[in-house]
Structure formats: structure tokens, C-alpha cells
Amino acid sequence: PDENKQISRDGFHYYAPDFGLIEWMPIHKDSQVTLKTVGYHPNNPQTNNLPTILSTISTYDTRTGHLLGLADATFLTALRTGAASAVASKILAIPESIHIGLIGCGAQAVTQLHALSRVYDIEKVWLFDTHLETAQKLPQKVNFLDVDFQIVEANNLAKLLGSIDILCTCTSEKPGHGPVFSPSIYQSHLHINAIGADFPDKTELPLSLLEKAKVIPDYIPQAIKEGECQQLDESQISTDLVGLVQGSDEYNDFQTQLTVFDSTGWALEDDVALRLLLDLAK
């Protein structure tokens, strides 16, 4: 236990010269300390022709303090976020899930959909983005998947919600501007991977929906500060991702209920992704 420690991420949040943040996410595991720094700047695509999320990750030997590895983590962040959603979905969503909804169709949506395709035989994907061009480009980015795509407009989000088994919300909604959709008709077994909340007062899901759902965050101390769980009392949280995986049989009945995976991002996920990358490099 003394060699396996992590703390909630921390950093600087600011509104000038532009709205954004730079945070650090540390974990001490197996004689290594892994540290990711991540920047979130939602205006990047429009003003700087850069991704919304830019990140770097490094790992250190705790015997000497020596740097063991350094990598760009922009792709790794998207990769591990998609993988975590697939792990949660495999337990919480019905095994027959074939219809997926994406609200927000940027880089994170690519790995969400790719990861889910490794678990489910997806037939149709419903797409919505406030920038129509972004939604139109997504099918080209995942053309390795043999699925049908349906782009919907804002006034037709109810059709999206009523047609899907799994919803992934992958938006860059600013603090205080959520939720990104209104409560509507949805299938009783709907599972939601909410990955966009990563900042105080930044949320994607309606409170009325969260109150009806079984909510499982990745890392509770962080989710109650920056995730959808900001909107809930801690007593309304069912378990965390570790508890969900370790007790998967216990939570099988959740598949027939409304469920939410509150994904704020977690240093353990970054550590696993970096170690995998370094193994491949060797």
C-alpha cells in the first residue's frame, strides 16, 4: 500500500489570456511515479488550430529519481479514456447493445467508438455536435468500422436518445453552461459514458437524469470535485470503477437500469497506457 498511492489531480484554472487549465495527475505505483500534465483549452481548434486537449506524460524510478520515460499524451489520453468507457460499458450496458449515440464528435469520440466496437457488434451510430462539420467528419475518421451513421440536429436529439443503447457525451461545454441535452424519452436500459466533465461547475448531464440513474465514477474523490458527481451527494454514488470491476457479478442487474459512468480521467489509466507504450517502444 505504501508503494501504491494516488491523489486527485490539481492545477491552475484561468480565464485569461483564454479560458482553460493546466493540471497534473500523479500516481506512485510499483517503484515508479507517473505524472501527466494536461492542458484543456476549448477554443484551441477555432483560434489556434490545435486540439482541445494537449498533454505530456513522464515516469520516474523512485529508487533514484531518474526519468524512465517521456511521451506525448494527447493520443494516450483519448485512448485510455475510450478504454475505460469500454470496461465500464461491458458491465453496465446490455450485451446486445448495437446502437450507440455520440454527443460531441471530436477526437475523444473516435476512441470512445473504437473501444466500444471491441466489445459490441455495433450496427448504427447516432451523431450530434454543435458544429455540424465536426459530426460530418467523424465517419471518415472511423471508416475502419462497418457501421451506419445518422447525423441529427439539435431539435431532433430526442430521436437520438430514444434509439440508442449506449450514449457517450464527449463535449467541451464550458462551466455553468450544461447540461448538453434535456431529459427525454430513453430506453430503460440506457447506459451513458459521460467523459466531458473535468472542471468545477462543468457538467454534461441533467440532474433529473442523474438522480434516476446508478452512477459509477472512475475515481470518487476527483469526480465529486470535477465530474457529474458534483451534482450529487456522495451517498447517491453506487461504487467506483474498481469496485465495479471487482464485483462485476454483483452489478449485473444494473444492465436493465439507467446507468452513468462518470469519467473524469484517472492517473492509474495514464500509468497503464504509458507502460504499454514504453513496452511497445522497447
N, C-alpha and C positions, 0 to 999 in steps of 0.2 A: 504493500500500500504506500509506503514512503517513496517508492520509485514510480508511482503512477498518480500524478496529480495534474489537475487542470483547473483553470479559473475562467469565469466569464470574460469574454473579450472586453476591451476597453479602448478608449482612443479619444480623438478630437472630432467634435461635430461643429460645423461652422456654416455661416450663410454668406460669407464674403471671402474672396472675390466672387465666389459662386457657391451655391448650396452643395454640401457634400460632407464627407467624413473620411478620415484615415484611422483605422483601428488595427490593433494587434491581437492575435489569438494564440496563446501559448499552451503547450501541454508537455509534461515530463513523463516519459514512458520508456521503460526498458533501457536505462542508461543513456537516453537521448532527450534533449529538449528540442522540440519543433516549434517554430514561431512563424506565423503567417502575418504579414501586413497586407491589408486590403483597403483599397480606396473605392468609394461609391460616389459617383458624380453623375446624376441622371441627365444632365444637359450635355454630357460628352458627345453623344452621337450627332447632335444637331450643331453644336458650336465648335467642337474640336476634332470631329471625325475619328473619335476614339470610342472603345467600348465603355458602357456604363460602369462596369467593374474592372479594375486593374489591380493586380495582386502579385506579390513575391513571397516565396516561402523558403525557409532555411532550417537546417537541423544541425545540432551540436552534440559532441561527445561530452557527457557530464563527468568523465574521468579526467579530462584535460581542458575542456572548454573549446576544443578545436572544432572548426567548421567542417562538417562531414558532407554537406550537400546544399546546393542552391539552385532554385528553379523559378522560372516564371510560373505563377499560379493562377493566371487568368483562366486558362483552359481547365486546369485541375479543379478550380473552384466549381465550375459548371459541371464537370464530370462527377465529382463526389456528391454534389447536390442532387443530380439526377439519380445516382446510385442509391442514395439514402431514401429518396421517394419510392424507388422500386422495392426496396427492402420493406418499407412500411406498407406499401400497397399490397404486397404479396400476402400479408397477414390480414389487412383490414378490408380490402376490396374483394368482391366475389370472384372466384376463379374464372368465371365465364365472361369477365369484362372484355368487351370488344369495341366499345365506343368511348373515345377519350375527348375531353374538352380542354382547350388551352385558352386562357385569358391572359394575354401578353405573349407575343410571338417572337421575342428577341433570342439572344444566344442561349439563355437558360432553357427556353422552350425546346431547343434542339436536343439537349441531353436529357431533359425530362421524358420526351417522347421516345428517344432511343433506348433509354433504360427500361421504360415500361414495355417496349417491344421485345425485350429479352425475357419477359415474364408472361406476357399475354399475346394472343393471336389477334392483334388489333385489325379491325376492318374499316373503321371510319373515324376521322378526327375532325372535330368542330373547332374552328379558329375565330378568335376575336382579338383585335388590337385597335387601340385608339388611332394608330397610324395604319391606314388600310394597306399601304405599300409594304409594311413590315409583315402583315399577315399574308399578303400575296407572295412574298419571297420564301416563306417557310417551306412550302412543299419542295422547292428546288434544293433546299439545304438538307432535306431528309429524303432525297429521291431514291435512296437505297432501301426504303421501306415500301412495300407493296400495299398501300392503303389509299382509301378515298379521302379527299379533303372537302370540307364545306366551310366557306367563309361566311360569317354572319355579321350583321350590322348591330349597332348599339340597341336599336329598338326591337331587335329580334333575339336578344340574349336569353329570353325566357325559353325559346325553342332549343337553344343550346343546352340549357340546364335541364330541360325535361327529356333530353335524348341520350344522355351520357351515363356511363357507369363510374368513371373517374374524371375528376376535374383537377387541373393544375393551374394555379394562379401564379404568374411569373411576371409581375408588373413592377414598374418603377414609380408607383404612386407616391406623391410627396406626403410628409407628415400632416395629419389633420384633414387630408382630402379623401380618405377611404370612407366607405367600402367601394370596391370596384364593380360590384353588381348589387342589385336589390334582391331581397328574398323573393323566391318564385316557386313554381312547381318544379319538383325534382324527384327522382326515383328514391324510394325509401332506403335503398342500399348505397346511395351515392357516397363515394369516398373522395375527399379533397386533399390534395397536397398543396398547402399554402406556403410558398417559398419566398414571397416578396418582402415580408416584414423583417426589417433588420435595423430599426431605428426607433427611438422613443416616439410614440404617438403615430407611427406609421403602421397601418393595418390594411388588409385587403378584404376581410370577410365581415359580413353584417353580424352584429352582436346577437340579434334574434336567432340567427342560424347557429352560431357557436353554442348558444345556451341549450339547443336541442341536440347537439352532437356529442359524441365521445371524442374528446380532444387529447391527442398524444403529441407532445413536443419532443424534439430531439434532445434538448438539454434544458431542464426546467429552470435553473437559476437565470439563464440567459433569456429564455422565452418570456418569462414574466416581466422582463425589462424592455424587450425589443420585439417580441413576437406577437402573434394573435392572442396569446395568453395575457397580454397587457389588459385585455378587456374582461378577464375572468378573475374570480377568486381562485386561489391555489387549490381549494377543495373541489373545484369543478374539473380539475385535470385528472384524467384516468390513470395514466402512468407515463413513463418516458420511453424513448426508443429502445434503450437497453432492456427495460422491464418487459416491453412488448415482445422483443425477440426471445428473451429467456423464458417467457411464459406464453409463447405463441398459442399453445393448445388452449390455454385459459381464455384467450381473447378471440377464439374462432367465432363465437356468436356475434361479435361486433360486425361481421361481414354483412349481416342483414339489416344493419342500422346505419344512420348517418354518422360518418367519422371524419375527423380532420387530423392530418399530420401537420403540426406547426413546426416548420423547418426554418430555423434561424441561422443554420450553419454552425459547425461544431469543430473544435480543434482536433478532436480524435479523427474525424473524417479526413481532415487535411493531412494528418500524420500518416494515415493508411495510404492515401493517394501518393504522397511524396515517396514513401518507402517503395511502393510499387514502381514508380517512375525510375527511382535510382537502381532498383533491381534490373529493370529493363535496360537501363543505360550500361550497366556492367556486362 
